[in-house]
Amino acid sequence: MSFASAPNETKNASLEDEAFMTADELRGYMQEMAMAEASGAGDWVARAEQAQKEMLETMSKPVEVTDEVIAKLTHRLISAMRQAAKRGETEIMVMRFPNLLCTDRGRAINNSEEDWPETLTGRPRQAYEFWRDQLRPAHYKLKAMIIEWPRGMPGDVGFFLSWAGATPGH
């Protein structure tokens, strides 16, 4: 899939409304998870599962990508990268998503298999393709890794965008 312009711009709200996952959406998800756990007993499990289900539904639906969406996403990335660079950092996490958005629940990512991108679905797939088509040509690197291990099992996946130079052996 490539990022082609959409003929109907009115269907596309701002990037904040339709991005791969906005900061507000992610904060909302995290708040729901924390509130569910804090509410005690078994109720928190049901609330946490509902929050994850809603996020999965949102993240599994591809975004209609336009030139405007690409420009806004690029602007947000550049801003975040500049802030990180000011702090001396050479990478930022650009996306977090449940491993259920991988056809193998993150196994290929966890095992650093070369074909891990083929397991991506929904918005994570689009994010990977955005990196491949827009950022890799500018020598940015993308790393995917399991960033959460609930009950010892692979959980959420994080995408990290890096502008660090190659290190020996990598």
C-alpha positions, 0 to 999 in steps of 0.5 A, a space after each residue: 500500500 502506498 500513500 496516495 492522496 484521497 480525492 475527498 478531503 472533507 472526509 479527513 479531519 485533522 491529523 489530531 482526529 485521525 492520526 495513527 493514534 493521537 497523544 490524547 487517545 493514548 493518554 485516554 487509553 492509559 487513564 482508562 487502564 489505570 482507573 480500571 486497575 485502581 477501582 479494585 476487585 475483578 471489575 478492573 479486568 473487565 474495564 481494562 479489556 473494554 479499553 483495550 477492545 476499543 483501542 484495538 478497534 480504532 487502531 485496526 482501521 486504516 487511516 485515509 492518508 492524504 498529502 495534508 495528513 502526511 504533511 501534518 504527521 511529518 511536522 509533528 515528527 520533526 517537532 518531537 525529534 527536535 525536542 528529543 535532540 535538544 535533550 541529547 536523545 537519538 530516538 523517540 517512541 512514535 507508536 505504541 499498539 497492542 500485539 494483537 495488531 500483529 498476525 502472530 501476536 508479536 512473535 516475529 518482532 520479539 524474535 527480531 525476524 527479518 520479515 516482521 513488518 509482514 505481520 503488521 495490520 491496520 494503523 501499525 502497518 500504515 506507520 511502517 509504510 510511512 517510515 519505509 516510503 517517507 523516512 527511510 530514504 532520509 536514513 531514519 531507522 525504525 525499531 520495533 520491540 515488545 515494550 510490555 510483558 503482562 503476566 510474562 507474555 508479550 504485550 504492547 509493541 513500540 515503534 522507535 524512530 532513530 537518527 543515531 549513526 550506525 554502531 559497530 556490529 549493528 
